[in-house]
Amino acid sequence: MTDYRRKLLTVITEAALEGTLIQTIERLGAHGYTIVDARGKGARGVRDAGWEASGNIRVEIVCKSDTAADIAAYLQEHYYNDYAMILFVNDIDVLRLEKF
């Protein structure tokens, strides 16, 4: 079995940003992403998705290291001050390199 190193960039943010966020990550080089609804509590309080505008999403992007860095830097610069958003990056091994 051959595995290949990639980055998993995870973005947890307000659901209202989904459309804009998708355009941004694609423009910055991501080939794909996964989005799921997310709930939790953090510095900005409980986000329980009781109504659509109060919900969070979790976006996972598997990509090359430089793409993850570009996306993370852009999101930090343009969204961190005004929106509930956290980012984290993990090293992962993928089995189907052609997908990423």
N, C-alpha and C positions, 0 to 999 in steps of 0.2 A: 504494500500500500504506500503510495506516494502522497505526501501532504505538502501544502504550500502555505507559507506565512502571509497573513493579511491582518488588517485591523478591523475591529468591530467598534464602530462609533455609535453610541447610544445617546439619543436626545429625548429627554422627557420635558414636555412643554405644554402650553395651552392649546387645546384643540382648535381654537380660532385661527391659529397660525398654519394649519395643515396645508392649505393650498399654496401659500407663499413659500413655506418651507420646502415643499416638493420642488417647486420651480428653482429655488436656490440650490438645493443639493444636486439636482440634475445639471444645472448650469456649471457647477463647480466640479463635475466629473464623475459623480456616482452613477453606476450603471443600473442600480436597483435599490430597493429599500423594502422594509416591512413596517407596517403601522398597526398598532393595537391600542385600544382604549386603556387608560391607566387611571388608577385612583390612589390616593395616599394623603399624607400630611407632611408638611415641611415648613420652611420659614414663612411662607405666605398663607399658612393655614391649611385646613382640610380641603381637598379637591375631590369631591365625591361624584361628580358627573350627574348631580341631581337634575340639572338641565344642561342642554348642550353647550352653552357658552361657559359653564363652569368646569367642564371636563378637561382632562389631560390626555395626551397621546404619548405613546412611546414609539420612537422611530429608531429602527436598527438598520445600519448601513454597513455592509461588508465591502471593503475597498482597500486600495493600496495605501501605504503609510502617508505619502504626500497628499493624497486626496483627503484623507481623514483630517490631516493637519490644516489643510486649506478650508475645509468646511467648518471645523471647530473654530478656527480663528475668525472667520466671517460671522458666524453665529454669535460668538462672544462680543465682537465689536458692534454688531447691529441690533442685537436682541437682549443681551443680558441686563441692561439698565432698565428696560421697560416691560419685560415679560417674565413670568415665572418659567425658568428654564435651567436645566442642569445637563451637563454633558459628561460622558466618561468614555474612555477608550481602552480596549483590551486587545492583547495579541491573541490571535486565533490561528488555527490551521484549517485550511479548506481542502476538500478532497476533489473538487471539480473546479480547477483553476480557471477554466474557460468561462465560468459564470461570473467571475469577479476580476 
